[in-house]
Amino acid sequence: MTKFSVRKEYLDKYSIETVGAQSVHEEYWIPAEDLDQFNQNIVGVIEVISEFHGPLEKKEK
C-alpha cells in the first residue's frame, strides 16, 4: 500500500466514490487518460506503508 499527497486543486474536479461491500471506503476515480496529469500533481514523496506477501510456494525436490 502506498501513501502520497495530491494537489487539492487537481482533485477538486473529480468526485469521491464510495466503494466496497459495506460502503465504508471512499476513493477518487481518476480516468486512465488523466494519469499523466495526475502524476504531475503528486506532491512530495510516495511512501510504501504496508506490504502483502502471499504464501510461499513449496519448491519441489
Residue pairs with C-beta under 8 A, 6 or more apart in sequence:
1 48
1 49
1 50
1 51
2 46
2 47
2 48
2 49
3 46
3 47
3 49
4 42
4 43
4 44
4 45
4 46
4 47
5 42
5 43
5 44
6 38
6 41
6 42
6 43
7 41
7 43
10 37
10 38
10 41
11 28
11 41
14 28
14 29
14 30
15 28
15 29
16 26
16 27
16 28
17 26
17 27
17 28
17 29
18 24
18 25
18 26
19 25
19 26
19 27
30 38
